[in-house]
Amino acid sequence: MQLTRIALSNFRNYAQLDLEPSPGLNVIVGANAQGKSNLLEAIAMLGTGKSFRTGRESDLIREGIDLAVIGGDARVRAGVVHLGCTLTKSVRGMRKHYTINGQGVRYAKFLGSIKVVTFVPADLQLVVGPPSLRRGFLNMALAQEERGYYRAFVRYQKALQQKSALLRGSIAPDEELLAIYDHALVESGTQVMLMRNHLVAAIGRHAQETHARWTAGRETFAVRYAPNVPFEAPTADSIGSAFAARLREVAPMERARKTTLAGPHRDDVGLWLDGGSLAAYGSQGQQRTAVLALKVAEYNVMKDRSGEAPLLLLDDVLSELDEARAAAFLTAVGGYEQAFVTATHLPAGLPAGAHVYSVVQASVRPEVAC
């Protein structure tokens, strides 16, 4: 998979941009607040339809403007695809419109048209942050590669909201309606948990191998699925039975506390280093190395499953690596089909074939091809 063109209009600090990235490693160099991260954010939105930096979509439109456009062309296994995302600000709020090859589509169809794996400084919170961040990591990875996952997740969220609203009611909840919602939760939640379990198992294998290679085997990194509803076997029957039994068990507490207490909306992912909690015992450097291994594993799993390499977007990944580690890392990603790395200065040890772009006040120009 290769992004052959990215065009921006009034996105963040970009009034206009029309850029044709190169295959292989693209290194985007510039001082802070010039537009490096904004460019990666726009590329990612062509795959996910959402910002990896903010939930306030009005921030994505250049100040004083009401409409922003992101367009891009990508070469994928099926041919060339033309993607568009338009953001419109009005008194009624924000609206987004998605297109594939000029035709308007719903978000569910746009999602994953091209696949992206991102690393941004905020991803370090995957180790020490709340479980919701790790669930979000799983959700975005699965939603890009498994359309069935996104559908199951949306159904689960809808049933969860309906049940929770019923439990919060001022009168005793309708038991028949609660049973209907529980059935919907089990049906969709089982699919969510089954796919999460398979993904974490695959990511865990790749992450352990990558981490061991980077640390010369001195440390052992492990990634484990920690479902809120434990199950005996990773099968639909086993998970569904365990989930239904757990909902029956917590039913009295749910009525008392007026909220849904069991299900994949409370899942977590365990990150371990040498058998201990990475969050509790890992140094900042160890945590950073582990998150990078996690992201590389996500990339490899997505490539293995789809038969197509995703775009790799790495924002400020080199800032805390020494020169030797940075050079080794760049050499590794230089062999990927297409990767984008931002930096505040030209990194030492760039591999042959790397393409360098400078960014100054939202103006991007090619510099030196190594």
TORPA-419744 format. One record per residue (C-alpha): residue number from 0; z, y, x. Coordinates in steps of 0.1 Angstrom, whole numbers, always signed. Layout:
BEGIN
R	NUM	Z	Y	X
...
END
This chain:
BEGIN
R	0	+0	+0	+0
R	1	-9	+34	+14
R	2	-6	+69	+0
R	3	-38	+86	+8
R	4	-32	+120	-8
R	5	-2	+141	-21
R	6	-8	+173	-40
R	7	+20	+196	-51
R	8	+21	+227	-73
R	9	+53	+247	-77
R	10	+75	+218	-67
R	11	+107	+229	-51
R	12	+97	+254	-24
R	13	+61	+244	-24
R	14	+37	+268	-41
R	15	+7	+246	-33
R	16	+2	+216	-10
R	17	-27	+192	-5
R	18	-20	+167	+22
R	19	-37	+134	+33
R	20	-11	+113	+51
R	21	-21	+88	+77
R	22	-15	+50	+77
R	23	+14	+38	+98
R	24	+42	+61	+109
R	25	+42	+97	+97
R	26	+68	+119	+114
R	27	+76	+151	+96
R	28	+93	+177	+119
R	29	+109	+210	+110
R	30	+140	+230	+109
R	31	+164	+227	+80
R	32	+154	+241	+46
R	33	+117	+242	+54
R	34	+106	+215	+29
R	35	+108	+181	+47
R	36	+131	+164	+22
R	37	+113	+181	-7
R	38	+81	+164	+5
R	39	+97	+130	+6
R	40	+113	+136	-28
R	41	+79	+143	-43
R	42	+63	+112	-28
R	43	+92	+91	-41
R	44	+87	+105	-76
R	45	+52	+91	-77
R	46	+69	+57	-76
R	47	+101	+61	-95
R	48	+94	+91	-117
R	49	+128	+105	-108
R	50	+144	+125	-81
R	51	+166	+107	-55
R	52	+185	+140	-48
R	53	+194	+156	-82
R	54	+199	+149	-118
R	55	+191	+185	-127
R	56	+154	+183	-131
R	57	+151	+220	-136
R	58	+159	+223	-98
R	59	+126	+206	-91
R	60	+105	+235	-104
R	61	+100	+265	-81
R	62	+122	+294	-90
R	63	+106	+318	-115
R	64	+80	+291	-126
R	65	+80	+269	-157
R	66	+57	+241	-147
R	67	+55	+219	-116
R	68	+29	+192	-108
R	69	+30	+162	-84
R	70	-2	+143	-79
R	71	-12	+116	-56
R	72	-37	+89	-47
R	73	-27	+56	-34
R	74	-46	+25	-22
R	75	-30	-6	-37
R	76	-40	-42	-38
R	77	-60	-37	-71
R	78	-78	-6	-58
R	79	-72	+31	-58
R	80	-47	+46	-83
R	81	-44	+82	-92
R	82	-9	+92	-103
R	83	+5	+124	-118
R	84	+39	+137	-129
R	85	+42	+171	-146
R	86	+75	+188	-152
R	87	+78	+215	-178
R	88	+107	+238	-184
R	89	+112	+255	-219
R	90	+139	+267	-242
R	91	+141	+232	-256
R	92	+149	+218	-221
R	93	+129	+198	-196
R	94	+100	+175	-203
R	95	+81	+151	-180
R	96	+46	+138	-185
R	97	+32	+109	-165
R	98	-4	+99	-160
R	99	-21	+69	-143
R	100	-58	+74	-136
R	101	-58	+105	-159
R	102	-43	+87	-189
R	103	-9	+96	-202
R	104	+16	+68	-201
R	105	+52	+62	-209
R	106	+78	+62	-181
R	107	+82	+24	-183
R	108	+46	+19	-174
R	109	+45	+46	-147
R	110	+76	+32	-130
R	111	+66	+11	-100
R	112	+29	+20	-100
R	113	+35	+25	-63
R	114	+67	+11	-48
R	115	+90	+31	-26
R	116	+121	+24	-6
R	117	+141	+55	+4
R	118	+169	+63	+28
R	119	+186	+96	+25
R	120	+220	+107	+40
R	121	+236	+103	+5
R	122	+229	+66	+7
R	123	+258	+62	+31
R	124	+279	+65	+0
R	125	+266	+31	-9
R	126	+294	+17	+13
R	127	+324	+39	+3
R	128	+313	+53	-31
R	129	+319	+40	-66
R	130	+303	+8	-79
R	131	+279	+29	-100
R	132	+260	+38	-68
R	133	+255	+2	-58
R	134	+245	-7	-94
R	135	+220	+21	-92
R	136	+206	+7	-60
R	137	+200	-26	-77
R	138	+186	-10	-108
R	139	+159	+10	-90
R	140	+149	-18	-67
R	141	+145	-42	-96
R	142	+129	-17	-120
R	143	+101	-10	-96
R	144	+91	-47	-91
R	145	+102	-64	-123
R	146	+90	-48	-156
R	147	+110	-74	-174
R	148	+142	-61	-157
R	149	+136	-25	-169
R	150	+131	-37	-205
R	151	+162	-59	-204
R	152	+183	-31	-189
R	153	+172	-6	-215
R	154	+180	-30	-243
R	155	+214	-37	-228
R	156	+222	+1	-224
R	157	+212	+7	-261
R	158	+234	-22	-273
R	159	+262	-10	-251
R	160	+260	+26	-265
R	161	+259	+13	-301
R	162	+289	-10	-296
R	163	+309	+17	-278
R	164	+302	+42	-305
R	165	+314	+17	-331
R	166	+346	+10	-312
R	167	+353	+47	-309
R	168	+352	+52	-347
R	169	+383	+64	-365
R	170	+383	+34	-388
R	171	+385	-3	-380
R	172	+351	-14	-367
R	173	+328	-36	-388
R	174	+333	-71	-374
R	175	+299	-83	-384
R	176	+282	-54	-367
R	177	+303	-59	-336
R	178	+291	-95	-335
R	179	+255	-83	-337
R	180	+260	-60	-308
R	181	+278	-86	-287
R	182	+248	-110	-293
R	183	+224	-83	-281
R	184	+246	-76	-250
R	185	+247	-113	-241
R	186	+209	-117	-246
R	187	+199	-87	-225
R	188	+229	-87	-201
R	189	+222	-123	-191
R	190	+187	-113	-179
R	191	+201	-83	-160
R	192	+228	-104	-142
R	193	+204	-133	-135
R	194	+178	-109	-118
R	195	+206	-90	-100
R	196	+220	-122	-86
R	197	+186	-134	-73
R	198	+179	-99	-57
R	199	+212	-97	-40
R	200	+209	-132	-26
R	201	+174	-123	-11
R	202	+185	-89	+2
R	203	+216	-105	+17
R	204	+196	-130	+37
R	205	+173	-103	+51
R	206	+201	-78	+57
R	207	+221	-103	+77
R	208	+192	-112	+99
R	209	+182	-76	+105
R	210	+217	-65	+113
R	211	+223	-94	+137
R	212	+191	-85	+155
R	213	+201	-49	+158
R	214	+237	-57	+170
R	215	+226	-87	+192
R	216	+247	-110	+170
R	217	+280	-93	+179
R	218	+287	-86	+142
R	219	+281	-104	+109
R	220	+270	-84	+79
R	221	+272	-99	+44
R	222	+260	-87	+11
R	223	+273	-104	-20
R	224	+269	-99	-58
R	225	+302	-93	-75
R	226	+295	-97	-112
R	227	+320	-84	-137
R	228	+316	-116	-156
R	229	+319	-146	-131
R	230	+297	-176	-138
R	231	+295	-211	-124
R	232	+257	-213	-117
R	233	+229	-188	-115
R	234	+212	-200	-146
R	235	+206	-183	-180
R	236	+227	-209	-198
R	237	+256	-206	-175
R	238	+256	-168	-174
R	239	+251	-164	-211
R	240	+279	-189	-219
R	241	+303	-171	-195
R	242	+294	-137	-209
R	243	+299	-147	-245
R	244	+333	-163	-237
R	245	+344	-132	-218
R	246	+335	-109	-247
R	247	+356	-131	-271
R	248	+385	-130	-246
R	249	+386	-92	-242
R	250	+378	-84	-279
R	251	+414	-75	-288
R	252	+417	-52	-257
R	253	+383	-36	-266
R	254	+395	-27	-301
R	255	+427	-13	-287
R	256	+411	+7	-259
R	257	+380	+16	-280
R	258	+355	+7	-252
R	259	+334	-22	-240
R	260	+353	-39	-212
R	261	+330	-67	-200
R	262	+294	-69	-188
R	263	+270	-59	-161
R	264	+277	-22	-166
R	265	+308	-30	-146
R	266	+291	-51	-118
R	267	+295	-44	-81
R	268	+280	-54	-48
R	269	+303	-65	-20
R	270	+295	-53	+16
R	271	+313	-72	+43
R	272	+314	-70	+81
R	273	+329	-99	+100
R	274	+346	-111	+69
R	275	+364	-77	+61
R	276	+355	-49	+38
R	277	+329	-26	+54
R	278	+343	+3	+34
R	279	+379	-3	+45
R	280	+374	-13	+81
R	281	+339	-3	+93
R	282	+334	+27	+115
R	283	+310	+54	+105
R	284	+284	+40	+129
R	285	+289	+5	+116
R	286	+285	+17	+80
R	287	+253	+36	+89
R	288	+238	+6	+106
R	289	+247	-16	+76
R	290	+230	+7	+51
R	291	+199	+9	+72
R	292	+198	-29	+74
R	293	+203	-30	+36
R	294	+173	-6	+31
R	295	+151	-26	+55
R	296	+161	-57	+36
R	297	+151	-41	+3
R	298	+117	-32	+18
R	299	+111	-68	+30
R	300	+122	-84	-3
R	301	+100	-61	-22
R	302	+71	-69	+1
R	303	+77	-106	-1
R	304	+79	-106	-39
R	305	+49	-84	-47
R	306	+27	-93	-18
R	307	+23	-56	-11
R	308	+43	-34	+13
R	309	+61	-5	-3
R	310	+61	+30	+11
R	311	+91	+36	+34
R	312	+107	+71	+31
R	313	+134	+79	+57
R	314	+150	+113	+54
R	315	+171	+124	+84
R	316	+176	+88	+96
R	317	+176	+97	+133
R	318	+203	+124	+133
R	319	+232	+102	+143
R	320	+214	+76	+165
R	321	+213	+79	+203
R	322	+179	+83	+220
R	323	+176	+46	+228
R	324	+185	+34	+192
R	325	+162	+60	+177
R	326	+133	+49	+199
R	327	+139	+13	+190
R	328	+141	+21	+153
R	329	+109	+41	+154
R	330	+91	+13	+172
R	331	+102	-11	+144
R	332	+91	+11	+115
R	333	+59	+20	+134
R	334	+46	-14	+126
R	335	+50	-9	+88
R	336	+19	-2	+67
R	337	+31	+33	+60
R	338	+64	+51	+67
R	339	+75	+87	+65
R	340	+104	+99	+87
R	341	+118	+134	+88
R	342	+135	+150	+118
R	343	+146	+184	+130
R	344	+129	+180	+163
R	345	+102	+157	+178
R	346	+119	+124	+186
R	347	+117	+109	+220
R	348	+100	+75	+224
R	349	+75	+78	+195
R	350	+54	+46	+194
R	351	+17	+47	+200
R	352	-3	+56	+168
R	353	+25	+78	+153
R	354	+12	+109	+134
R	355	+33	+141	+136
R	356	+33	+169	+111
R	357	+52	+202	+114
R	358	+67	+219	+83
R	359	+74	+256	+83
R	360	+83	+274	+51
R	361	+66	+247	+30
R	362	+34	+247	+51
R	363	+26	+213	+65
R	364	+1	+209	+93
R	365	-8	+179	+116
R	366	+3	+183	+152
R	367	+1	+155	+178
R	368	-11	+120	+173
R	369	+6	+98	+198
END
